[in-house]
Amino acid sequence: MIGLSIAVARFVEALFWAILRVAGTVATAVFAGAIVLATTAILLRRWWRKRRR
């Protein structure tokens, strides 16, 4: 019975760390995408202003 309890605890711990790892990866991807989008928007606005003159 104790062995089963330890196995369940280790499974829950592994699941917890896996969820955190995926959440960290997703957050990093979203953050990087936002930076790329902002940089692109800034560059396009500068290019558009120079073109209109």
N, C-alpha and C positions, 0 to 999 in steps of 0.2 A: 504494500500500500504506500509506503514511504517512497519507494522508487517511482511509482506512478505520479505522486505529488511533485517530485523533483523534475520529472520529465515534463509535466504540464507547466511548471514554473519556467523551465528553460525554453519551452516553446513560446510562452507568452513574452518572455524577455526578447527572444530572437525576433518575434513578430513586431514588438515595439521598436527595436532598433532598425528593422527593415522599413517600417513606416516612416521613421524619422529620416532615414537615408533617402527615400523616394521624395519626401517633402522638401528636403534640402536641395536635391537635384532639380526639382520642379521650380523652386524659388529662384535658384541660380539662373535657370533658363529664362524665366520670366524677367528677371532683373536685367540680364544681358540683352534680351529682346527690346526692352524699354530703352536701354541706352542706345542701341543701334537705331531704333525708331526716332528718338530725340535728335541724335546726331544727323540723321538723314533729313529730318524736317528743317533743322537749322541750316544745313548746307543748301537745301533746295530753296529756302527763303532768301539766302544771300545771292544765289545764282539768279533767281527770279528778279530781285531788285536791280542787279547789274544789267540784266537783259532789257528791262523796261526803259532804262535811260537812253 
